[in-house]
Amino acid sequence: MDLRYTAEEVAFREEMRTFFREKIPADIRRKGAEGHHATPEEMIQCQRIMNQHGLATPNWPVEWGGKDWSPMQRYIYTEEILAHDVPAPLPFNVHMVGPVIAFFGTEAQKKHFLPRIANIDDWWCQGFSEPGAGSDLANLKTRAVRDGDHYIINGQKTWTTLAQVADWCFVLARTNPEAAKPQQGISFILVDMKSPGITVRPIQLVDGGHEVNEVFFDDVRVPVENLVGEENRGWDCAKFLLANERSGIARVGTSKARLRRIRELARTVQLNGGTMWDSEQFRHKVAAVEIELKALEMTQLRVIANERARGGMPDPASSILKIKGSEIQQRTSELTLELAGPFALPFRDPEEELPEGTNDFTLGFGWADAAAPTYFNNRKVTIYGGSNEIQRNIIAKLVLGF
Ligand SMILES: Cc1cc2nc3c(=O)[nH]c(=O)nc-3n(C[C@H](O)[C@H](O)[C@H](O)COP(=O)(O)OP(=O)(O)OC[C@H]3O[C@@H](n4cnc5c(N)ncnc54)[C@H](O)[C@@H]3O)c2cc1C
């Protein structure tokens, strides 16, 4: 198996690099590098720039604005987005509801929604998980009952990311509670978040942010034309969507960018009359993560090569990428936390005069402030997108054959 990049792939990487460096505002990228979340407005701004250049939805069918790229080109594109700290196109729009509508939707749904999804004229959120239905998603209880040309939806979703800014939600709801298997009675329905009967309640996170929510549906009326695919066949859409959700899951680019920055910052953080980079122990820790990341990158390239050999079919070995990629992400957040030390929490007054000889973070002040919130926030990466325990079950069954 040849894992080297071809000359065309090297040129493609350069093209992507140049685009992201030149077109995406530097202040937004710098904020990302320092570990701060982009605001919804900044995310919309960046996705619209990419959309104007045909680079927001390369994973879509070509007729709806996608690119006829090889898996390797898609990988390079994703890695360059992450490596340049560009806010990635909104996954709920681009990797989730967009492909589902493009594949299962009616012509009217495609024409109306897809251009708006690509440009984030509508911000979407994912209404799948419920209390008691996360890993075991088919156990979901939210009901959609047909009433003439409407569904009436009742139930509760949870962990709904950025529902507070969303215009629309794609909801899995049970339309046939009598079906022989729980997966068979579920439908995939598009719900306008402005509909009467929807309540969004924030879940406060340990990093201090407001990222996820509980969403309650009380007699919410949704036109039947908002059903995607066939009634009671929503599980097909869900499986298709979850397979798409895995794209770029190893986040090699994010970890590479973080390690680069850790090396730079370590040379600025004072320790025992020198810097953190003088500490052999710290350098060893960084090297250990770098070695694991290199191995992950090689595994990623092997998975891509396998998928190419399987005619584009997802390789179950990508579960290995999810596990290893998320663990490495957590370790880079731990190294940044160690570097920031007592400055890792955003408590200190930026105007405060520091005693001579102590670390002056005025240049990189933002990064230190973000270290603890990022560390706490990154606990999530081993849970969402299918928890790492569930990924191990997949490996046991589909890769090892147990
Ligand atoms: C930050 C964040 C954002 C999210 N955003 C969204 C969103 O926008 N929309 C949405 O629909 N959902 C979202 N989720 C939900 C996410 O998909 C679920 O948290 C995830 O699927 C796990 O489900 P759960 O939380 O119910 O945990 P559970 O399924 O109850 O699992 C609890 C623990 O048991 C383990 N476990 C469960 N079953 C097994 C098994 N069979 N074998 C071994 N171990 C098992 C799990 O790995 C986990 O450690 C988000 C979650 C987080 C943390």
The ligand as an SDF file (V2000), in Angstrom:
LIG
                    3D

 53 58  0  0  0  0  0  0  0  0999 V2000
  -21.1490   17.9870   24.0540 C   0  0  0  0  0  0  0  0  0  0  0  0
  -22.1790   17.0750   23.4670 C   0  0  0  0  0  0  0  0  0  0  0  0
  -22.9220   17.4880   22.3850 C   0  0  0  0  0  0  0  0  0  0  0  0
  -23.9120   16.6610   21.8620 C   0  0  0  0  0  0  0  0  0  0  0  0
  -24.6930   17.1390   20.8360 N   0  0  0  0  0  0  0  0  0  0  0  0
  -25.7530   16.4180   20.4190 C   0  0  0  0  0  0  0  0  0  0  0  0
  -26.6650   16.9530   19.4530 C   0  0  0  0  0  0  0  0  0  0  0  0
  -26.4960   18.0780   18.9560 O   0  0  0  0  0  0  0  0  0  0  0  0
  -27.7420   16.2270   19.1160 N   0  0  0  0  0  0  0  0  0  0  0  0
  -27.9630   14.9840   19.6230 C   0  0  0  0  0  0  0  0  0  0  0  0
  -28.9420   14.3620   19.2250 O   0  0  0  0  0  0  0  0  0  0  0  0
  -27.1250   14.4430   20.5450 N   0  0  0  0  0  0  0  0  0  0  0  0
  -26.0230   15.1380   20.9570 C   0  0  0  0  0  0  0  0  0  0  0  0
  -25.1710   14.6190   21.9090 N   0  0  0  0  0  0  0  0  0  0  0  0
  -25.5200   13.3490   22.5230 C   0  0  0  0  0  0  0  0  0  0  0  0
  -24.5700   12.2090   22.2470 C   0  0  0  0  0  0  0  0  0  0  0  0
  -24.8180   11.6730   20.9810 O   0  0  0  0  0  0  0  0  0  0  0  0
  -24.7630   11.2000   23.3730 C   0  0  0  0  0  0  0  0  0  0  0  0
  -24.2920   11.8010   24.5710 O   0  0  0  0  0  0  0  0  0  0  0  0
  -24.0520    9.9100   23.1440 C   0  0  0  0  0  0  0  0  0  0  0  0
  -24.6230    9.2080   22.0780 O   0  0  0  0  0  0  0  0  0  0  0  0
  -24.0910    9.0100   24.4150 C   0  0  0  0  0  0  0  0  0  0  0  0
  -25.3910    8.8640   24.8640 O   0  0  0  0  0  0  0  0  0  0  0  0
  -25.8000    9.1900   26.3740 P   0  0  0  0  0  0  0  0  0  0  0  0
  -25.2720   10.5260   26.7590 O   0  0  0  0  0  0  0  0  0  0  0  0
  -27.2630    8.9620   26.5260 O   0  0  0  0  0  0  0  0  0  0  0  0
  -25.0120    8.1260   27.2630 O   0  0  0  0  0  0  0  0  0  0  0  0
  -25.4000    6.6020   27.4350 P   0  0  0  0  0  0  0  0  0  0  0  0
  -25.7730    5.9910   26.1580 O   0  0  0  0  0  0  0  0  0  0  0  0
  -26.3850    6.5210   28.5680 O   0  0  0  0  0  0  0  0  0  0  0  0
  -24.0250    5.9970   27.9190 O   0  0  0  0  0  0  0  0  0  0  0  0
  -23.5110    6.1910   29.2500 C   0  0  0  0  0  0  0  0  0  0  0  0
  -22.1740    5.4390   29.3290 C   0  0  0  0  0  0  0  0  0  0  0  0
  -22.3850    4.0410   29.0960 O   0  0  0  0  0  0  0  0  0  0  0  0
  -21.6090    3.5860   27.9910 C   0  0  0  0  0  0  0  0  0  0  0  0
  -22.3780    2.6070   27.2040 N   0  0  0  0  0  0  0  0  0  0  0  0
  -23.6400    2.7460   26.7400 C   0  0  0  0  0  0  0  0  0  0  0  0
  -24.0220    1.6400   26.0510 N   0  0  0  0  0  0  0  0  0  0  0  0
  -22.9600    0.8010   26.0550 C   0  0  0  0  0  0  0  0  0  0  0  0
  -22.7180   -0.4880   25.5060 C   0  0  0  0  0  0  0  0  0  0  0  0
  -23.6410   -1.1190   24.7720 N   0  0  0  0  0  0  0  0  0  0  0  0
  -21.5050   -1.0610   25.7030 N   0  0  0  0  0  0  0  0  0  0  0  0
  -20.5330   -0.4210   26.4350 C   0  0  0  0  0  0  0  0  0  0  0  0
  -20.7240    0.8030   27.0040 N   0  0  0  0  0  0  0  0  0  0  0  0
  -21.8970    1.4050   26.8100 C   0  0  0  0  0  0  0  0  0  0  0  0
  -21.3350    4.8320   27.1640 C   0  0  0  0  0  0  0  0  0  0  0  0
  -20.1570    4.7010   26.4140 O   0  0  0  0  0  0  0  0  0  0  0  0
  -21.1890    5.8950   28.2460 C   0  0  0  0  0  0  0  0  0  0  0  0
  -19.8890    5.8830   28.7860 O   0  0  0  0  0  0  0  0  0  0  0  0
  -24.1500   15.3910   22.4200 C   0  0  0  0  0  0  0  0  0  0  0  0
  -23.3680   14.9620   23.5010 C   0  0  0  0  0  0  0  0  0  0  0  0
  -22.3860   15.7850   24.0280 C   0  0  0  0  0  0  0  0  0  0  0  0
  -21.5820   15.3040   25.2050 C   0  0  0  0  0  0  0  0  0  0  0  0
  1  2  1  0
  2  3  1  0
  2 52  2  0
  3  4  2  0
  4  5  1  0
  4 50  1  0
  5  6  2  0
  6  7  1  0
  6 13  1  0
  7  8  2  0
  7  9  1  0
  9 10  1  0
 10 11  2  0
 10 12  1  0
 12 13  2  0
 13 14  1  0
 14 15  1  0
 14 50  1  0
 15 16  1  0
 16 17  1  0
 16 18  1  0
 18 19  1  0
 18 20  1  0
 20 21  1  0
 20 22  1  0
 22 23  1  0
 23 24  1  0
 24 25  2  0
 24 26  1  0
 24 27  1  0
 27 28  1  0
 28 29  2  0
 28 30  1  0
 28 31  1  0
 31 32  1  0
 32 33  1  0
 33 34  1  0
 33 48  1  0
 34 35  1  0
 35 36  1  0
 35 46  1  0
 36 37  1  0
 36 45  1  0
 37 38  2  0
 38 39  1  0
 39 40  1  0
 39 45  2  0
 40 41  1  0
 40 42  2  0
 42 43  1  0
 43 44  2  0
 44 45  1  0
 46 47  1  0
 46 48  1  0
 48 49  1  0
 50 51  2  0
 51 52  1  0
 52 53  1  0
M  END
$$$$
